[in-house]
């Protein structure tokens, strides 16, 4: 009997000792990241059968259990990867928002100052300080475009840097998970299948850290090891083997980094659409959805401003009596050859209509039969079976492919406006070369007896007619029959028996006028070169009108409204991400609180357990003491 009581006391003592050790372990790891509370699972020993019934034989520890909710942990991984994606996207776009919404140093006030300088030249066309102020305003505007583009490029470089660092972290965590997988397999095998709780916590914490970087799915193998997949298809960890991701040049645009996966001796590009979560997914989404569009939008404004201002400036005359030059430099579309293309393959792209430009990029490809130009924002396309040439270009949204030397299954990335803000420059440095005046002057003969009046006239669209400044004379028939003759040098001249309609366009030599009123027979109107344009502001008036004229998006937006759209796009997206990232962060906090309520260490509870297990330990010690006393009594009786 004494021996049986001793055995029972020893089992109770050992069990209480295990409980004290586990409770102490919980208390020590109360602040350890990823630690899950543990408890000792005890079972009663098989009772001894006697004629008087079954007599208990004590207790034993069956296992040490980890308090763990697989459902909540899986939920937290999904919530966490989405939260991190939104947070990283918001952090990046906030930089753009701060730059574009700045009321004092943004593009809008600089653009306003430039056109104010244009208005000053309108008021003082021959005053040198006014002309110098216009050139200074143009330089400030160009500098602002370039500064903003440079800042966007810096943000883009930062995205590439984050892609590299995120991939390095992903590879490190994947290797550690694979290593811990193997350690758990070996340790649990040596322990007869008992769970290696602390190592399981370590693995779960590594997986949690990995989910902050990229969206993952976790699949358990039959032997207890975990397989980890990125984007549901890319195996990062399979058992004890880890696969490495790599930051590689984008095959379509080698200037940008993208994500590839190592497969044997080669690296396969992962579609960015498959990487939807975590820091990596957030920054890739920011670059493709926001950054590219914003840089293209800014470039479109710069390019359209330069082109339309140039066209009108070239239609005027400067103080030297020469026709205006290009006021700004205009960038050409950026054409990028895919890495897989033959180095000899080339494509020439031109902008043929700045008013039709969008903020999208384009892909030009050849499948061996058709040449195709695709708008990447919505995958709309135009195709032709004939090789694009200057005579028959392949055109979409004001972008034309005018020449192509390309093999089957090759492709080029066309970015019409990407460099618009970077490459804009002021070409004119001499104030006398500002073409404020009109090239021609119109007049009515003093001897006219009718009430007809002639307009100042406007220059037709470029290219300029070589006979633009050739003198023209418009003479109404005598007796008056509602017709007139035009005399001069140029195409279609002389022109006789032209029917007069009040206010109708009369266009010769690339110059258009209107005659209004009721001219009489023999009335004469003349168009002559402007030989005294120092005080003439007619062309500058037309340049000033560009500020409020809708010249973008097929004549539906002005420079200011187009910029406001870019600012609004950034602001709305920033606000959206701010709200959704906060909501997701709150959801993550709630999920973690739910996990902590189940798996976290409650120090008050553990302190109470310490007292309870201490008492159990002392009681078991007392049983052993009583057993010894009983055994000694039996010996004395014997």
Residue pairs with C-beta under 8 A, 6 or more apart in sequence:
1 630
2 627
2 628
2 630
2 631
2 634
3 627
3 631
4 48
4 55
4 57
5 623
5 626
5 627
5 630
6 623
6 624
6 627
6 628
6 631
7 57
7 58
8 56
8 57
8 58
8 623
9 58
9 620
9 621
9 622
9 623
9 624
9 626
9 627
10 58
10 620
10 624
11 45
11 57
11 58
11 59
11 60
12 58
12 59
12 616
12 619
12 620
12 623
13 617
13 620
13 621
13 624
14 60
14 61
15 40
15 42
15 59
15 60
15 61
15 616
15 620
16 613
16 614
16 616
16 617
16 620
17 617
18 40
18 61
18 64
19 40
19 42
19 609
19 613
19 616
20 610
20 613
20 614
20 617
22 38
22 39
22 40
22 64
23 606
23 609
23 610
23 613
24 610
25 38
26 37
26 38
26 601
26 606
27 601
27 603
27 606
27 607
27 610
29 35
29 601
30 601
30 603
30 606
33 205
34 201
34 202
34 204
34 205
34 208
35 201
35 601
36 66
36 67
36 68
36 197
36 200
36 201
36 204
36 599
37 66
37 67
37 599
37 600
37 601
37 602
38 64
38 65
38 66
38 67
38 197
39 64
39 65
39 67
40 61
40 64
40 65
41 61
41 62
41 63
41 64
41 65
42 59
42 60
42 61
42 62
43 59
43 60
43 62
44 56
44 58
44 59
45 56
45 57
45 58
45 59
45 60
46 57
47 54
47 55
47 56
47 57
48 54
48 55
48 56
48 57
63 194
63 195
64 194
64 195
64 197
65 195
65 197
66 195
66 197
66 200
66 201
66 599
67 598
67 599
68 200
68 598
68 599
69 594
69 595
69 598
69 599
72 591
72 594
72 595
72 598
73 204
73 595
74 218
75 591
76 208
76 588
76 591
76 592
76 595
77 207
77 208
77 211
77 216
77 218
78 211
79 584
79 587
79 588
79 591
80 208
80 211
80 212
80 588
81 211
81 212
81 214
81 215
81 216
81 277
81 278
81 281
82 215
82 277
82 584
83 581
83 584
83 585
83 587
83 588
84 211
84 212
84 213
84 277
84 278
84 279
84 282
85 215
85 276
85 277
85 278
85 279
85 281
85 282
85 285
86 282
86 577
86 580
86 581
86 584
87 282
87 581
87 584
87 585
88 162
88 278
88 279
88 282
88 283
88 286
89 282
89 283
89 285
89 286
89 290
89 577
89 581
90 574
90 577
90 578
90 581
92 155
92 158
92 159
92 282
92 283
92 286
92 290
92 291
93 286
93 290
93 570
93 573
93 574
93 577
94 574
95 155
96 152
96 155
96 290
96 291
96 294
96 570
96 574
97 570
97 571
97 574
99 106
99 148
99 151
100 106
100 107
100 148
100 294
100 566
100 567
100 570
100 571
101 567
101 570
101 571
103 109
105 144
106 567
107 144
107 145
107 148
107 298
107 301
107 563
108 560
108 563
108 564
108 567
110 140
110 141
110 144
111 141
111 547
111 559
111 560
111 563
112 560
113 137
113 140
113 141
114 134
114 137
114 138
114 140
114 141
115 544
115 546
115 547
116 137
117 130
117 133
117 134
117 136
117 137
117 138
118 134
118 137
118 540
118 543
118 544
118 547
119 544
120 130
120 133
120 134
121 127
121 130
121 131
121 133
121 134
121 434
121 436
121 537
121 540
122 436
122 537
122 540
122 541
122 544
123 130
123 537
124 130
125 436
125 437
125 534
125 535
125 536
125 537
125 540
126 319
126 534
126 535
128 431
131 431
131 432
131 434
131 436
132 431
134 434
135 426
135 428
135 429
135 431
135 434
138 327
138 328
138 426
138 428
139 426
142 328
142 424
142 425
142 426
145 298
145 302
145 421
145 422
145 424
146 421
146 422
146 424
148 298
148 421
149 295
149 298
149 299
149 421
149 422
150 422
152 291
152 294
152 295
152 298
153 295
153 422
155 291
156 256
156 287
156 291
156 295
159 283
159 286
159 287
159 291
160 247
160 256
160 257
162 279
162 280
162 283
163 247
163 257
163 258
163 259
163 280
163 283
163 284
164 247
164 257
166 213
166 214
166 278
166 279
166 280
166 283
167 245
167 246
167 247
167 259
167 280
169 213
170 210
170 213
170 214
170 230
170 236
170 245
170 280
171 242
171 244
171 245
173 206
173 209
173 210
173 213
174 210
174 228
174 236
174 237
174 242
174 243
174 244
175 242
176 206
177 203
177 206
177 207
177 210
177 226
177 228
177 236
177 237
177 242
178 237
178 239
178 240
178 241
178 242
179 240
180 199
180 202
180 203
180 206
181 203
181 225
181 226
181 237
181 239
181 240
182 225
182 239
182 240
183 196
183 199
184 196
184 199
184 200
184 203
184 224
184 225
185 223
185 224
185 225
185 240
187 196
187 199
188 194
188 195
188 196
188 224
203 226
207 216
207 218
207 226
207 228
210 216
210 228
210 236
211 277
211 278
212 278
212 279
213 278
213 279
213 280
214 230
214 231
214 275
214 277
214 278
214 279
214 280
214 281
215 230
215 231
215 275
215 276
215 277
215 278
215 281
216 228
216 229
216 230
216 236
216 277
217 228
217 229
217 232
218 226
218 227
218 228
218 229
219 226
219 227
219 228
219 229
220 226
220 227
221 227
221 239
225 239
225 240
226 237
227 235
227 237
227 238
227 239
228 235
228 236
228 237
229 235
229 236
230 236
230 245
230 274
230 275
231 270
231 274
231 275
231 276
232 274
233 274
234 243
234 261
234 270
234 274
235 243
236 242
236 243
236 245
237 243
243 261
243 262
244 261
244 262
245 259
245 260
245 261
245 262
245 270
246 259
246 260
246 261
246 262
246 267
247 257
247 258
247 259
247 260
248 257
248 258
248 259
248 260
248 267
248 269
249 255
249 256
249 257
249 258
249 339
250 256
250 257
250 258
250 269
251 258
251 269
251 338
251 339
251 340
252 336
252 338
252 363
252 411
252 413
253 336
253 413
254 336
254 339
255 336
256 287
258 269
258 270
258 272
258 284
259 269
259 270
259 272
259 275
259 280
259 284
260 267
260 268
260 269
260 270
261 267
261 268
261 270
272 284
272 288
275 281
275 284
276 285
289 573
290 570
290 573
292 361
293 359
293 569
294 566
294 569
294 570
295 418
295 421
296 359
296 360
296 361
296 415
296 416
296 417
296 418
297 359
297 417
297 562
297 565
297 566
297 569
298 420
298 421
298 566
299 331
299 417
299 418
299 419
299 420
299 421
299 422
300 357
300 358
300 359
300 416
300 417
300 420
300 552
300 562
301 420
301 421
301 552
301 559
301 562
301 563
301 566
302 331
302 420
302 421
302 424
303 330
303 331
303 351
303 354
303 357
303 416
303 417
303 420
303 424
304 354
304 355
304 357
304 551
304 552
304 559
304 562
305 328
305 424
305 546
305 559
306 327
306 328
306 329
306 330
306 420
306 424
307 330
307 351
307 354
308 354
308 546
308 551
309 327
309 328
309 543
309 546
310 326
310 327
310 328
310 330
311 461
311 462
312 539
312 542
312 543
312 546
313 324
313 325
313 326
313 327
313 434
313 435
313 539
313 543
314 323
314 324
314 325
314 326
314 435
314 462
314 464
315 323
315 324
315 435
315 439
315 458
315 459
315 462
315 464
315 539
315 542
316 323
316 324
316 435
316 436
316 437
316 438
316 439
316 459
316 538
316 539
316 540
316 542
316 543
317 323
317 324
317 435
317 437
317 438
317 439
317 530
317 533
317 536
317 539
318 324
318 432
318 433
318 434
318 435
318 436
318 437
318 533
319 431
319 432
319 433
319 434
319 437
319 533
319 534
320 432
320 433
321 531
321 533
322 433
323 435
323 439
323 464
323 468
324 433
324 434
324 435
324 539
325 427
325 428
325 433
325 435
326 427
327 426
327 427
327 428
328 424
328 425
328 426
328 427
329 423
329 424
329 425
329 426
329 427
330 351
330 423
330 424
331 419
331 420
331 422
331 423
331 424
332 349
332 350
332 351
332 419
333 349
333 350
333 351
333 399
333 414
333 415
333 416
333 417
334 414
334 415
334 416
334 418
334 419
335 347
335 348
335 349
335 412
335 413
335 414
335 415
336 412
336 413
336 414
336 415
337 343
337 345
337 346
337 347
337 412
338 410
338 411
338 412
338 413
340 410
341 406
341 407
341 410
341 411
341 412
342 407
342 410
344 405
345 405
345 406
345 407
345 410
345 412
346 403
346 404
346 405
346 406
347 364
347 401
347 403
347 404
347 405
347 406
347 412
347 414
348 401
348 402
348 403
348 404
349 364
349 399
349 400
349 401
349 402
349 414
349 416
350 393
350 399
350 400
350 402
351 357
351 398
351 399
351 400
351 416
352 393
352 395
352 398
352 399
352 400
353 398
354 398
354 551
354 552
355 398
355 551
355 552
355 553
355 554
355 555
356 397
356 398
356 554
357 397
357 398
357 399
357 416
357 417
357 552
358 375
358 377
358 397
358 553
359 377
359 417
360 375
360 376
360 377
360 378
360 397
361 376
361 377
361 413
361 414
361 415
361 416
361 418
362 373
362 374
362 375
362 376
362 396
362 397
362 399
362 413
362 414
362 415
362 416
363 372
363 373
363 374
363 376
363 411
363 412
363 413
363 414
364 371
364 372
364 373
364 374
364 394
364 401
364 404
364 406
364 411
364 412
364 414
365 371
365 372
365 374
365 409
365 410
365 411
365 412
366 372
366 404
366 406
366 407
366 408
366 409
366 410
366 411
367 408
367 409
368 408
368 409
369 385
370 383
370 384
370 385
371 383
371 384
371 385
371 386
371 387
371 388
371 394
371 401
371 404
371 406
372 381
372 382
372 383
373 381
373 382
373 383
373 394
373 395
373 396
373 399
373 401
373 414
374 380
374 381
375 381
375 396
375 397
380 396
381 396
382 394
382 395
382 396
383 394
384 392
384 394
386 392
387 404
388 394
388 400
388 401
388 402
388 403
388 404
389 402
389 403
390 402
390 403
393 400
393 401
393 402
394 400
394 401
395 401
397 416
398 416
399 414
399 416
401 414
406 412
428 434
434 540
435 539
436 533
436 536
436 537
436 538
436 539
436 540
437 530
437 533
437 534
437 536
437 537
437 538
437 539
437 540
438 456
438 457
438 459
438 530
438 533
438 536
438 538
438 539
439 459
439 468
439 469
439 511
439 529
439 530
439 539
440 457
440 468
440 469
440 511
440 527
440 528
440 529
440 530
441 456
441 527
441 528
441 529
441 530
442 454
442 455
442 456
442 457
442 513
442 525
442 526
442 527
443 454
443 525
443 526
443 528
444 452
444 453
444 454
444 523
444 524
444 525
445 523
445 524
445 525
445 526
447 524
448 519
448 520
448 523
448 524
448 525
449 520
449 522
449 523
450 476
450 517
450 518
450 519
450 520
450 523
451 517
451 518
451 519
452 476
452 515
452 516
452 517
452 518
452 519
452 520
452 523
452 525
453 515
453 516
453 517
454 474
454 513
454 514
454 515
454 525
455 513
455 514
455 515
455 516
456 513
456 538
457 511
457 512
457 513
457 527
458 511
458 512
458 542
459 468
459 510
459 511
459 512
460 507
460 510
460 511
460 512
464 510
465 490
465 491
465 509
465 510
465 511
467 488
467 489
467 490
467 491
467 509
467 510
468 509
468 510
468 511
469 529
469 530
470 488
470 489
470 490
470 509
471 488
471 489
471 526
471 527
471 528
471 529
472 486
472 487
472 488
472 490
472 493
472 508
472 509
472 511
472 526
472 527
473 486
473 487
473 488
473 524
473 525
473 526
473 527
474 484
474 485
474 486
474 506
474 515
474 524
474 525
474 526
474 527
475 484
475 485
475 487
475 522
475 523
475 524
476 483
476 484
476 500
476 519
476 520
476 521
476 522
476 523
476 524
477 483
477 484
477 485
477 521
478 521
478 522
479 521
480 519
480 520
480 521
480 522
481 521
482 499
482 500
483 497
483 498
483 499
483 500
484 498
484 500
484 519
485 494
485 495
485 496
485 497
485 498
486 493
486 494
486 495
486 496
486 498
486 506
486 508
487 493
487 494
488 494
488 508
488 509
488 527
490 508
490 509
491 508
491 509
492 508
493 508
493 509
495 508
498 506
500 515
500 519
502 515
502 516
502 517
502 518
503 514
503 515
503 516
504 514
505 512
505 513
505 514
506 512
506 513
506 514
506 515
511 527
513 525
513 527
515 525
519 525
530 536
546 559
547 558
547 559
547 560
548 558
548 560
549 558
550 556
550 557
550 558
550 561
551 557
551 558
551 559
552 558
552 559
552 562
553 562
557 565
